[in-house]
Every structure is written in structure tokens, then in C-alpha cells.
Amino acid sequence: MSAKIPRIVIVGGGAGGLGLATQLGHKLGKKQQAEILLIDKNRTHIWKPLLHEVATGSLDADLDGVVYSAHAVKHGYQFQLGELTGLDLKGKRLQLGAISNDKGEALLPARELEYDTLVLAVGSVSNDFGTPGVKEHCFFLDSHHQANRFHNALLDSFTRMHQSDEQQKLNIAIVGGGATGVELSAELYHVTDLLKSYGLSKMTADRLAITLIEAGPRILPALPERIAASATRELTKLGVSVRQNTRIEEASSKGFVTAENELIAANLMLWAAGVKAPDFIKQIEGLNLNRANQILVRPTLQAQGHDDLYVIGDCCACEQPDGSFVPPRAQSAHQMAQCVERNILNDLKGFNLTEYEYVDHGSLVNLSRFSTVGSLMGNLTKDSMFVEGKIARFMYISLYRMHQKAIHGVAKTFALWLVEKMMRVVRPRMKLH
């Protein structure tokens, strides 16, 4: 570790971590005022709200992803491929596990890194709540690798049905009526409509049977009831069977078994119900956690009892003045990254740290090309403004552009937009491999 300048390590290159590494790279790394190191277990970054499009083939992660190593060179930080396996808070050292290639051959040994300031931005994973059979029989959408697994299984199903003389349906069951489950349901109908353009004319939308399962009384429980009702109507129009107040007791090779012992048959099963911080966090001594493994922090986003450890994103449990906790959303992660950026800069200058204040800009749910619904401005209750249709769709796309601006800057974001427009002429509208 350099004796001259501090080393700031960021673990996790998601919406918050990558944005933070970019800004600190510009303000400290390029000026040689600090060593900025980003660590992630993947080589590329995909904005997590778009993983459902990777899963259906609407988005090609190989073309639309951000390569960390190349991005690091341009933005003043360093990148290391690695997965956090342990953390010594007293010694200020983190452990990274050994890395193997696809053949199981050793690529990098287990190793330790020292830090002066650490930022944990490791995100979240799906919470199966210990439901039997889920890990064995279900797909998840926690990473683009998992999204690609679902995509490959979906293509295999499409091919098998197209080349079969039988007129069976493709049954897909999705557990979790949050934004991921809702958006995936609509996107599946969209890509099925596209198949006839690529020679799979037998695989029409009427051969698709999607069941969206929610344990609560309505889908999109974190959003206003009006948005949930509008989304339910749109999904029902498409043909989605929306099952509310339906609790899953078990997953098997044949489908999901409900609390009433009903079998919801499925060829493909996806679990998108609930999130928690990764399990390895429970093994770190000295951290205060909640039941979802999230790390409890002070208002400055420093972990309780640790001045040199910041936590942002889905793995952060930040209590608001009203007693509620900041929700795990992309906008939360972006805002937390901005707060930690200010606090790291202030700390290096000897200034007081600022407290994080979550500002809810509303939420949007994209139902593919069919519709977009959501609320803007305000607190998702009495002060929020309901939007849908083209205005909502424009705002939804703008959220991604804002993310691109945070990690690329204005000029490159505009260039990427132009390239996307041109690529639509020569590139298939969905990934078929």
C-alpha cells in the first residue's frame, strides 16, 4: 500500500459503486491525491434494473455492458477482479477469494488487500426465505450471468416448441410481484411477438402462459395502489395470470406448490420475491446487521462503530427520521454514492461530514412496449403525480440516461445514444444466441 497517498477501496461495481469510483477517480485518482480501487467479481457492469431485458434477450449484455478495466483507465481509478470473502475491520484488510476460469483452472489465488477507507457496495441477492426447492429448481436475476442462464433456457424452450408438432404451451411462473416480476412478465410477451421476425413463427404469444405470483394482497406493494391497479390491468390484457394472496410453500421440478397445496405447473420458474444482503456479510465480525443482512449505518453512511467504513446501496440499512429505512432502489444507491463522495472529500480536507437525506423522485414500472406507469415527484403518496404512457416511458428511459451520465459523462452518453440509434438498423431487436 502506498505510504504517500490513501487507498480508497470500493467493493461492488453496481449503480452506486461504479458511480462513486468514477467521481473519486476524477477528483482524486487523476490528481494522484488518492489511490482509488474498485473490486467486483464480474468483468462488466450492467444496470441492474435492466437485467430482465438481458433475461429475455431484449438487451445484449456483451454489447451494452461497461467493461470495468477499460472504464477505469479513462476515469482515474484501478480495477481488480475479485470476490470479497472476509474482512478484518481492526486490521483494515479485506480478503478476496481465489478465482478460476470456466474450466476450473486457477486464475488468481486468494489474496489480501489493505485499505485506508473502505466502501461496501455489494448490492443484494434474492431472498428465498428458506423455501424448499427454490435453489434447486428456480432461476434468479441477481446478476447478468444469472440473466443469461434464464435467457439460454428460454431460447431452448422456444426452439423446442417451434420444432415440435405438438401445440403445448410454455408455462412460466414468476414468484414476486415487485418491479422485476412485473417488468419481466411484460417483456416476455414482447420478445415472443418478435420471434416471427426470426423464423420462429410457430412460437406465438398465445402459446405463452405466464403466472405472476404475489404473496401480498397486490403486486407492486412498495408503490401507490393506483399504479399497482394500472399495472395489473395491463398485465391481464396481455394474458398474464396475476395470482395475489398466494404464498409458495415449495418448488419442485413440476412447478410451485402453494400454501393450499395447489400445484402451479411451470416449465420455467423464476424467483424474484424479496432481497437481502449477501450471506457472507454475516461472517464479518464487528458489524451490526438487520434481519436482511443489511449493515446498519449512521446518518453519514458510516457503519456503526467504524469511521473508515462506508456502506451504500442495497446492503445498507439507513434509518430515516420517520423510523422507516431507505428502500433498496437504484436512485437510493446513486444518492448514497454522492453523499459518500462528499464525505470522503470532506474527511481528507478535515471538514465535517454531511448526513444522508433520501429524496424520493418517484418510481416507474416499464411494461415493455405495451405501457409504462409510475409516479413522479413527492413521496409516492399524497404528493406524488401519477404518470403513464409515453410520458412515463420517456421518464423511464431518462433514468438510464442519467445513470450513463454519472459513469460516462454527457458527451459519451450522447454518443452512446447515437450509436444505439444506428445499431437498430443492423442489429437484431433481440439476442438469439
C-alpha positions in Angstrom: 0.0 0.0 0.0 1.3 3.4 -0.9 2.8 5.4 2.1 2.2 8.7 0.4 -1.5 8.7 -0.6 -4.5 7.0 1.0 -6.0 3.9 -0.6 -9.8 4.1 -1.0 -11.3 0.7 -1.8 -14.8 0.2 -3.2 -16.2 -3.3 -3.3 -19.1 -3.7 -5.7 -19.4 -2.1 -9.1 -23.2 -1.6 -9.2 -25.1 1.6 -9.7 -23.6 3.2 -6.6 -20.2 1.7 -6.5 -19.3 2.4 -10.2 -20.6 5.9 -10.0 -18.6 6.6 -6.8 -15.4 5.1 -8.3 -15.8 7.3 -11.4 -16.2 10.5 -9.4 -13.4 9.8 -6.9 -11.2 8.8 -9.9 -11.8 12.2 -11.5 -11.3 14.3 -8.3 -8.6 12.3 -6.5 -7.2 9.5 -8.7 -6.2 11.6 -11.7 -4.6 14.1 -9.4 -2.6 11.5 -7.5 -4.3 12.6 -4.3 -5.6 9.1 -3.5 -5.5 5.6 -4.9 -9.0 4.6 -5.9 -9.5 0.8 -6.3 -12.8 -0.8 -7.5 -13.3 -4.5 -6.9 -16.0 -6.6 -8.4 -16.5 -10.3 -9.1 -17.6 -9.6 -12.7 -15.6 -8.0 -15.5 -18.5 -5.9 -16.8 -21.3 -3.8 -15.4 -25.0 -3.9 -16.4 -27.5 -1.6 -14.8 -29.5 -3.9 -12.5 -33.0 -2.6 -13.4 -32.3 -3.8 -17.0 -31.5 -7.4 -16.1 -35.0 -8.5 -17.0 -34.2 -7.3 -20.6 -31.0 -9.3 -20.6 -33.0 -12.4 -19.4 -35.4 -12.1 -22.4 -32.8 -11.1 -25.0 -34.0 -7.5 -25.4 -30.6 -6.3 -24.2 -27.3 -7.9 -25.1 -25.0 -7.7 -22.1 -22.0 -8.4 -24.3 -22.7 -5.2 -26.3 -24.3 -2.9 -23.7 -22.2 -3.7 -20.7 -19.5 -1.4 -19.3 -16.1 -3.1 -19.1 -14.6 -2.2 -15.8 -10.9 -2.4 -16.7 -11.3 -0.2 -19.8 -13.6 2.3 -18.0 -11.0 2.5 -15.1 -8.2 3.7 -17.4 -10.3 6.6 -18.7 -11.7 7.7 -15.3 -8.7 7.6 -13.0 -9.3 4.5 -10.8 -8.0 1.0 -10.8 -10.0 -2.2 -11.2 -9.3 -5.7 -9.7 -11.4 -8.8 -10.4 -12.3 -10.4 -7.2 -14.9 -11.6 -4.7 -15.0 -10.4 -1.1 -14.8 -13.4 1.3 -13.7 -11.8 4.5 -13.0 -8.5 6.2 -10.7 -7.6 9.1 -12.1 -4.3 10.4 -9.4 -3.8 13.1 -6.5 -4.6 10.8 -8.2 -2.7 7.8 -7.6 -5.7 5.5 -10.0 -7.4 3.2 -9.8 -11.0 1.8 -10.6 -11.9 -1.8 -11.3 -15.5 -2.8 -9.4 -17.5 -5.4 -10.6 -17.1 -9.0 -10.9 -19.9 -11.5 -11.7 -19.9 -15.2 -14.6 -21.7 -16.9 -12.5 -24.9 -17.0 -12.0 -24.8 -13.2 -8.3 -23.9 -13.6 -6.8 -21.5 -11.1 -6.6 -17.9 -12.4 -5.8 -15.9 -9.3 -5.0 -17.2 -5.8 -6.8 -16.0 -2.6 -5.3 -12.7 -1.5 -5.5 -9.8 1.0 -5.6 -6.1 0.4 -5.1 -3.2 2.8 -7.2 -0.1 2.8 -7.4 3.3 4.4 -11.1 3.9 3.6 -13.5 1.1 2.5 -16.8 1.4 0.8 -19.1 -1.7 0.7 -21.5 -1.5 -2.2 -22.0 -5.3 -2.7 -25.7 -5.0 -3.5 -28.3 -7.6 -2.7 -29.4 -11.1 -3.7 -32.8 -12.7 -3.9 -34.3 -13.9 -0.6 -35.9 -17.3 -0.9 -36.9 -17.2 2.8 -35.7 -20.8 3.1 -38.4 -22.1 0.8 -37.7 -25.8 0.0 -36.6 -26.5 -3.6 -36.2 -22.9 -4.7 -32.4 -23.0 -5.0 -32.6 -26.3 -7.0 -35.4 -25.5 -9.4 -35.6 -21.7 -9.9 -33.8 -19.1 -11.9 -32.8 -15.8 -10.3 -32.0 -12.3 -11.7 -29.3 -11.1 -9.3 -26.6 -10.8 -12.0 -26.2 -10.7 -15.7 -24.7 -14.3 -15.5 -28.0 -15.5 -14.0 -30.0 -13.4 -16.5 -28.0 -15.1 -19.3 -28.8 -18.6 -17.8 -32.5 -17.8 -18.0 -32.1 -16.4 -21.5 -30.5 -19.6 -22.7 -33.2 -21.7 -21.1 -35.9 -19.5 -22.7 -34.3 -19.9 -26.2 -34.1 -23.6 -25.7 -37.8 -23.7 -24.9 -38.7 -21.5 -27.9 -36.7 -23.8 -30.2 -38.1 -27.0 -28.8 -41.7 -25.7 -29.2 -41.2 -24.4 -32.7 -39.8 -27.6 -33.9 -42.4 -29.8 -32.2 -45.6 -30.9 -33.9 -47.5 -30.7 -30.5 -49.3 -27.4 -29.7 -48.4 -27.3 -26.0 -47.9 -24.1 -24.1 -44.8 -22.7 -22.5 -45.6 -22.2 -18.8 -43.5 -19.7 -17.0 -44.1 -19.0 -13.3 -42.6 -15.9 -11.6 -42.7 -15.5 -7.8 -42.6 -11.9 -6.7 -44.9 -9.1 -7.8 -42.3 -6.3 -7.4 -40.9 -4.3 -10.3 -38.7 -7.2 -11.6 -41.5 -9.7 -11.8 -43.9 -7.3 -13.4 -41.5 -6.0 -16.0 -40.2 -9.5 -16.9 -43.8 -10.7 -17.4 -44.5 -7.9 -20.0 -41.1 -8.2 -21.6 -41.6 -12.0 -22.2 -44.7 -11.2 -24.3 -42.9 -8.6 -26.2 -40.0 -10.9 -27.3 -42.4 -13.7 -28.1 -44.1 -11.3 -30.6 -40.7 -10.7 -32.1 -40.0 -14.3 -32.8 -41.9 -14.5 -36.1 -39.4 -12.0 -37.5 -36.6 -14.5 -36.9 -38.2 -17.7 -38.3 -39.9 -19.0 -35.2 -43.3 -18.4 -36.5 -44.9 -21.2 -34.5 -43.9 -19.7 -31.2 -46.7 -17.1 -30.9 -47.8 -15.1 -27.9 -50.9 -17.3 -27.4 -48.7 -20.3 -26.7 -47.1 -18.4 -23.8 -48.7 -18.9 -20.3 -47.2 -16.6 -17.6 -48.3 -16.8 -14.0 -47.1 -13.9 -11.7 -47.4 -14.9 -8.1 -47.5 -12.4 -5.2 -47.9 -13.4 -1.5 -49.4 -10.0 -0.6 -52.8 -8.5 -1.4 -51.5 -6.8 -4.6 -48.5 -6.5 -6.9 -46.0 -3.6 -6.6 -46.6 -3.3 -2.8 -44.0 -0.6 -2.5 -45.9 1.7 -4.9 -49.2 3.5 -4.7 -52.3 1.4 -5.2 -53.2 3.3 -8.3 -50.0 2.2 -10.0 -50.5 -1.4 -9.0 -54.0 -1.4 -10.3 -53.0 0.0 -13.6 -50.1 -2.5 -14.0 -52.5 -5.4 -13.1 -54.9 -4.3 -15.8 -52.2 -4.1 -18.4 -50.7 -7.5 -17.5 -54.1 -9.1 -17.6 -54.7 -7.7 -21.1 -51.5 -9.3 -22.2 -52.6 -12.7 -20.8 -50.6 -12.8 -17.6 -52.4 -14.7 -14.8 -51.8 -12.4 -11.7 -52.1 -14.5 -8.6 -52.3 -12.4 -5.4 -52.5 -13.5 -1.8 -50.7 -16.7 -2.9 -48.0 -18.0 -0.7 -45.5 -20.5 -2.0 -44.5 -23.4 0.2 -42.3 -25.4 -2.1 -40.7 -25.5 -5.5 -40.4 -28.8 -7.4 -39.4 -30.0 -10.9 -43.1 -29.7 -11.9 -43.8 -26.2 -10.6 -44.6 -24.2 -7.4 -46.8 -25.7 -4.6 -48.9 -23.1 -2.7 -49.9 -23.0 0.9 -53.2 -24.5 -0.1 -51.3 -27.4 -1.7 -52.2 -26.3 -5.2 -49.6 -27.1 -7.9 -48.9 -24.2 -10.3 -47.3 -26.1 -13.2 -44.3 -24.5 -14.9 -41.6 -25.3 -17.4 -39.5 -22.3 -16.3 -39.6 -21.0 -12.8 -38.1 -17.7 -11.6 -37.8 -16.4 -8.1 -37.9 -12.6 -7.6 -39.5 -12.3 -4.2 -37.6 -10.2 -1.6 -34.0 -9.2 -1.3 -31.3 -9.5 1.3 -27.6 -8.6 1.5 -25.2 -11.4 0.6 -24.8 -14.1 3.3 -21.0 -13.6 3.7 -21.7 -10.3 5.5 -23.0 -12.3 8.5 -19.4 -13.7 8.8 -17.8 -10.3 9.3 -17.2 -9.6 13.0 -18.0 -6.1 14.3 -20.9 -5.2 12.1 -24.4 -4.5 13.2 -27.0 -6.1 10.9 -30.7 -6.3 10.5 -32.7 -9.4 9.6 -32.0 -9.0 5.9 -28.2 -9.0 6.5 -28.1 -5.2 5.7 -25.4 -3.2 7.6 -26.7 -0.6 10.0 -25.2 2.8 9.4 -25.0 6.2 10.9 -26.7 9.2 9.1 -23.3 9.8 7.5 -23.5 6.3 5.9 -20.5 5.1 8.0 -21.1 1.7 9.5 -22.0 1.9 13.2 -18.8 1.9 15.2 -16.5 2.2 12.2 -15.3 5.6 10.9 -13.4 4.2 8.0 -16.2 2.0 6.6 -19.0 3.4 4.4 -21.9 1.4 3.2 -24.1 2.2 0.2 -26.8 0.6 -1.9 -29.0 -2.4 -1.2 -26.6 -3.7 1.5 -27.1 -0.5 3.5 -29.7 -0.2 6.3 -30.1 3.5 6.7 -32.9 4.6 9.1 -34.8 7.8 8.1 -36.2 10.3 10.6 -39.7 8.8 10.5 -38.3 5.4 11.5 -38.5 3.7 8.1 -35.5 2.5 6.2 -34.3 3.8 2.8 -35.7 1.4 0.2 -33.3 -0.7 -2.0 -33.6 1.2 -5.3 -31.1 2.4 -7.9 -31.9 6.0 -7.1 -31.1 5.3 -3.4 -27.7 3.9 -4.4 -26.9 6.9 -6.6 -27.8 9.4 -3.9 -25.8 7.4 -1.3 -22.8 7.4 -3.6 -23.0 11.2 -3.9 -23.1 11.6 -0.1 -20.2 9.3 0.5 -18.2 11.1 -2.3 -18.7 14.4 -0.4 -17.8 12.8 2.9 -14.6 11.2 1.7 -13.5 14.5 0.2 -14.5 16.4 3.4 -12.7 13.9 5.6 -9.5 14.3 3.5 -9.7 18.1 3.9 -10.6 17.9 7.6 -14.1 19.2 7.2 -17.2 18.0 8.9 -19.2 15.1 7.3 -22.7 15.6 5.9 -25.7 13.4 6.7 -27.5 11.5 4.0 -31.1 12.5 3.2 -33.0 10.3 0.9 -35.1 12.2 -1.7 -37.8 10.0 -3.4 -38.1 11.1 -7.0 -40.9 8.6 -7.6 -40.8 5.1 -9.3 -41.6 3.9 -12.8 -42.5 0.4 -13.9 -41.9 -0.4 -17.6 -44.2 -2.9 -19.2 -42.1 -3.2 -22.3 -43.5 -1.6 -25.4 -47.1 -2.0 -24.1 -47.1 0.6 -21.4 -45.2 2.4 -18.6 -46.7 3.5 -15.3 -45.4 5.3 -12.3 -45.3 8.3 -10.0 -43.0 11.3 -10.1 -42.1 13.9 -7.6 -43.1 13.6 -4.0 -43.3 10.7 -1.6 -45.3 8.2 -3.5 -48.4 9.1 -1.5 -50.4 12.3 -1.4 -47.7 14.4 -3.1 -46.9 12.2 -6.0 -48.0 12.6 -9.6 -49.3 9.6 -11.5 -47.9 9.2 -15.0 -48.4 6.6 -17.7 -48.0 6.1 -21.4 -45.4 7.9 -23.5 -44.6 10.5 -20.8 -43.8 7.7 -18.3 -41.8 5.8 -20.9 -39.7 8.9 -21.7 -39.0 9.3 -18.0 -38.1 5.6 -17.6 -35.6 5.9 -20.4 -34.2 9.1 -18.9 -33.4 7.3 -15.6 -31.0 5.0 -17.6 -29.5 8.1 -19.4 -28.9 9.7 -16.0 -27.0 6.5 -14.9 -24.9 6.6 -18.1 -24.2 10.3 -17.5 -22.9 9.5 -14.0 -20.4 6.9 -15.2 -19.5 8.3 -18.7 -20.2 12.0 -18.7 -22.5 14.0 -21.0 -20.5 13.7 -24.3 -20.1 9.9 -24.2 -23.7 9.4 -23.1 -24.9 11.4 -26.1 -22.5 9.4 -28.4 -23.9 6.1 -26.9 -27.4 7.2 -27.7 -26.5 7.9 -31.3 -24.7 4.6 -31.6 -27.8 2.8 -30.3 -30.0 4.5 -32.9 -27.7 3.5 -35.7 -27.3 -0.1 -34.4 -31.0 -0.7 -34.6 -30.7 -0.7 -38.4 -28.2 -3.6 -38.5 -28.7 -5.3 -35.1 -31.5 -7.8 -34.3 -34.1 -6.5 -31.9 -33.4 -9.4 -29.6 -30.5 -11.7 -28.9 -31.0 -15.1 -30.4 -27.8 -16.9 -29.2 
